[in-house]
Amino acid sequence: MTAPTERGVYSGVPEAVYHGDPNSISSSQGRRLLEITPAEWKWEQDHPAARVPTESQELGTAVHTEVLGVGAPYVVVDAPNWKKPADQVRRKTIRARGEVPLLPPQAEMVRTMAANVRNDPDAGPLFASGAPELSGYAPDPKTGVMLRARTDWLREVGRGRRVGVDLKTAESADPGEFGVEAARWGYHVQQPWYEDVFELAELPLSAWLWVVVSKRPPHLVTVCELSARAVDLGRSIARDAIDLYARCRDTNTWPGHGRGIHQIDLPAWEYKKQEYARS
């Protein structure tokens, strides 16, 4: 299957097809483009095999699969750790198949976290009905760039209203701490990106909720909603990312740090440290 090229919302788009589509840009790609130079970003896109997932990312993927019922399956490797060369080879082989390798304690944690989400009185009902992993595609009206977004879960709530639900694993499910996580990982950019893509794809979302499950025992669960102020800020950042991508793509120019001799200085804290030491 190839990635959709027409405006719309699609089900059943394989994960590899969705993430490997070179003709559209996702929220995570847009956020990454603002973090590094366009030259580095282009290299990363052209060399996807160089990206090795972290254990934390793989844990999140496994929790998604367990809760949503779709996604990359996880495989339990009966080993105490990944130190033995034979187990490292097994790990690489499993990853190459598009699956998630887990050690027995990790798999048990995944099952516990997923069960806590399903049994939570606020989060559980959100996943009681709905559709997992719907992929929206639509061209940006300003630049013509094809945008894509993929919801974890979409729940119809009646009268043409629908709620997008995103499942996140975090160090803590404390709402205040998740606000910090949202800023760190750009979730405030992700939400308006998804909302705008689904609006353009003619399946608008009425609300957006974050279901957060802690990686720390006892794996507490909370449901969070970003403030309108945060979403507005995220939408402006998303606009910057789309515009930058369009400029680079249209001119086929992916700049680095710029030519010439760069005048540099020490960070302000180094001067303050020396002033303190000499006082």
Phi, psi and omega in degrees: 000139175259161181293144177301147179241357181249150176305135177157177177243128188236144172252156175078015176286118182302149183303316181295324179291316181298307185285338183264006183291116181275355186256007176216168182232139182259171178299315181296324177292319179297316179296320180295324180298330179276350181270330184231179179286153176304325179297316178293321179298315181297321179297317180299319180293326181279349181229064183297333181294341181284347180274114178254123182293147175279165177298324179296319178294319180292324176299315178299319178299316181295321178296319177302312181299317182293321182279314187277337181083004176221164178116185183295125178289154176252148183240127181270124179257120184282084180210153180286333180196189183255023186284325183290137179305322181296321179288327176296321177295316178300319180299313180297321180296317179297316179297321180296335178277359182082020179250171184248117178277130179228147171278158183308315179297326178293318180297320178296320178295319179300315181295321179293315180298316180296318179297321178296323177295312182296327184269354181290134184295336178264315184281320185306310181299335179297329181262008182291330176211156180136192184233133178272149169047065171268135185253119179259139178228135178197145177282141175292125183300329184280316189248344184082357178297132176283123180257150175223154179206146184227113180283146171292316184209141177232120185245124175280131182243011176097155179057036178074011180261143180217148182243128172273134181236128178242127182264123181236138167264140184214165178297328179216145176268006178300126184304321179296317179291327179292332174299321176293318178299320181299318178292319183296318186259003175075030179294333178290342174273321180301314185301306181294331176300311181295316180300317182291320179296316181290328174296313179293331179276005174069032170224069187295148178263140180270335181201163179222128181233148177249122173261119187246126176239131185282140174281352182263130178305144006272027175060060180290159183232138172223159174246127186235155177224127180288147177291156177300325179297318179294319180293321178297319177297315179299323180294323178291324177292319177300320178300318178299318182294316181295317181296319179295316179299317181298318179297315181294316181294314185292329180260356186050042179237121184236084189290156175260231183271357180095152182275173176093182179268125184264122175284127182237168177214167176282154176294154184302327183294334179292320178295318180295323179297317181290323177298320179293318182294331184265355182276000000 
